[in-house]
């Protein structure tokens, strides 16, 4: 069975720190806003999960 959530890491577009995000793998594609745990700025997170459970993660600052 495929996990419903998984963890992925990415770099904050503001401070550059590597952060860990919990990804909801039950949805094929989603976007949401999450605050960076390091610099507290709002990051737009775009997630795509492929059929094999691979996660494509893109983080953008609010100005892009």
C-alpha positions in Angstrom: 0.0 0.0 0.0 1.2 3.5 -0.8 1.7 5.9 2.1 -0.8 8.7 2.3 1.9 11.1 3.5 5.6 11.3 2.9 8.4 13.7 3.8 10.3 15.7 1.3 13.1 18.3 1.7 13.6 21.5 -0.3 15.4 24.8 0.1 13.5 27.9 1.2 13.4 30.5 -1.6 14.0 33.3 1.0 16.7 32.1 3.4 18.1 29.1 1.5 17.8 26.8 4.5 16.8 23.2 3.7 13.4 22.5 5.2 11.3 19.4 5.5 7.7 19.3 4.3 5.1 16.6 4.9 3.4 15.8 1.5 -0.1 14.5 1.1 0.5 11.7 -1.5 -3.2 11.0 -1.8 -3.5 14.0 -4.1 -1.9 13.9 -7.5 -1.3 17.7 -7.6 -1.7 20.4 -5.1 -0.4 23.8 -4.0 -0.6 25.6 -0.7 1.2 28.2 1.3 3.4 27.2 4.2 5.6 29.4 6.4 9.3 28.6 6.5 10.2 27.2 9.9 13.5 29.1 9.8 12.7 32.6 8.5 8.8 32.4 8.9 8.1 33.9 5.5 5.3 32.5 3.4 6.3 30.0 0.7 4.1 28.8 -2.1 4.5 25.1 -2.3 3.6 23.2 -5.5 3.5 19.4 -5.3 3.0 16.8 -7.9 3.0 13.0 -7.1 3.5 10.5 -9.9 2.0 7.1 -10.2 5.1 5.5 -8.5 4.9 7.8 -5.5 7.7 10.1 -6.7 7.4 13.6 -5.5 8.1 16.7 -7.6 8.3 19.7 -5.3 8.6 23.4 -6.2 8.9 26.2 -3.7 8.4 29.9 -4.7 8.5 33.1 -2.8 5.4 35.3 -2.9 6.9 37.6 -5.6 7.4 34.9 -8.3 
